[in-house]
Amino acid sequence: MSKENENQNSTYNLIAAGTKMTGDITSSTNFRLDGSINGTLKCKGKVIIGQNGAMEGTLECDNAEILGKFTGKLIVNETLSLKATSKVEGEIKTKILSVEPNAKFTGTCDMNSANPQIQNPQIKK
């Protein structure tokens, strides 16, 4: 992997602790939330909700790692990781779910419909 790709893959937009946002956010790079968001976040990369971060609304992304609090609808195309300090309430749609001991989750989880290829598999003969 080239240095340019490494830097692009490790670049994060950041909502710092103490910052509160309301509304819709769209990002083409990774995203880290240490403050709070009430609204919709659509990201074409990885989203990390830090231990003191909180989000209420809808999150759509490729991968997510939650250490803080999330309430709403999570749509994760690949891997969702709920860390031990996480508190998640709502609806999850993902391909892969990883849950550490002590993580809190209340709601529903659908591991078939996040990725359209999984929902409608094509069998080739």
C-alpha positions in Angstrom: 0.0 0.0 0.0 1.4 3.4 -0.9 1.9 6.1 1.7 -0.9 8.2 0.0 -3.4 5.4 0.5 -2.3 4.7 4.1 -2.8 8.4 5.0 -6.1 8.5 3.3 -7.3 5.4 5.1 -6.2 6.7 8.5 -7.7 10.2 8.1 -10.6 10.9 10.3 -13.1 13.7 10.5 -13.5 14.5 14.2 -16.3 15.9 16.3 -14.5 16.7 19.5 -15.7 16.1 23.1 -17.9 19.0 24.2 -19.3 19.6 20.7 -23.0 19.0 20.0 -24.3 18.9 16.5 -27.9 18.6 15.1 -28.6 17.7 11.5 -27.3 15.6 8.6 -23.7 14.9 7.9 -22.2 13.2 4.8 -18.5 12.1 4.8 -16.4 10.4 2.1 -13.7 9.6 4.7 -13.5 8.0 8.1 -15.2 9.7 11.0 -14.6 9.8 14.8 -17.3 11.1 17.2 -16.2 12.1 20.7 -19.0 14.7 21.1 -22.6 14.2 20.3 -24.8 14.2 17.1 -28.5 14.2 16.8 -29.4 13.4 13.2 -28.1 11.4 10.3 -24.5 10.4 9.6 -23.6 8.8 6.2 -20.0 7.8 5.8 -18.1 5.9 3.1 -15.5 4.7 5.6 -15.2 3.6 9.2 -17.1 5.4 12.0 -15.8 5.3 15.6 -18.0 6.6 18.4 -15.6 7.2 21.3 -16.2 6.2 24.9 -17.7 9.7 25.7 -19.3 10.0 22.3 -23.1 9.8 21.7 -25.3 9.7 18.7 -29.1 9.6 18.3 -30.5 9.1 14.8 -29.4 7.1 11.8 -25.8 6.0 11.1 -24.9 4.5 7.7 -21.3 3.4 7.0 -19.0 0.7 5.8 -17.6 -0.3 9.3 -18.3 1.0 12.8 -16.7 0.7 16.2 -18.8 1.8 19.1 -17.4 2.5 22.6 -19.9 5.1 23.6 -23.7 5.5 23.3 -25.9 5.1 20.2 -29.7 5.3 19.9 -31.5 4.8 16.6 -30.8 2.9 13.4 -27.4 1.5 12.5 -26.7 0.3 8.9 -23.2 -1.1 8.6 -22.2 -2.7 5.3 -19.4 -4.8 6.7 -18.4 -5.1 10.4 -20.0 -3.5 13.4 -17.9 -3.8 16.6 -19.6 -3.2 20.0 -16.9 -2.6 22.6 -17.3 -3.4 26.3 -18.2 0.2 27.2 -20.9 0.6 24.4 -24.6 1.2 25.0 -26.7 0.6 21.9 -30.5 0.9 21.6 -32.3 0.5 18.4 -32.2 -1.3 15.1 -29.0 -2.9 13.6 -28.4 -4.0 10.0 -25.0 -5.4 9.4 -23.0 -8.2 7.7 -20.7 -9.0 10.7 -21.4 -8.2 14.3 -18.7 -8.4 17.0 -19.8 -7.9 20.6 -17.4 -7.7 23.6 -18.4 -8.9 27.0 -20.2 -6.1 29.0 -21.4 -4.3 25.9 -25.1 -3.3 26.2 -27.5 -3.8 23.3 -31.3 -3.5 23.3 -33.2 -3.8 20.1 -33.1 -5.8 16.9 -30.3 -7.1 14.7 -30.6 -8.2 11.1 -27.5 -9.7 9.6 -29.0 -10.4 6.2 -30.2 -7.1 4.7 -27.4 -4.6 5.2 -25.6 -5.8 2.1 -27.8 -6.3 -1.0 -25.5 -9.1 -2.2 -26.3 -11.1 0.9 -30.0 -10.4 0.7 -30.3 -11.6 -3.0 -27.5 -14.0 -3.6 -26.7 -14.9 -7.2 -25.9 -18.6 -7.8 -23.8 -19.2 -10.9 -24.0 -22.5 -12.7 
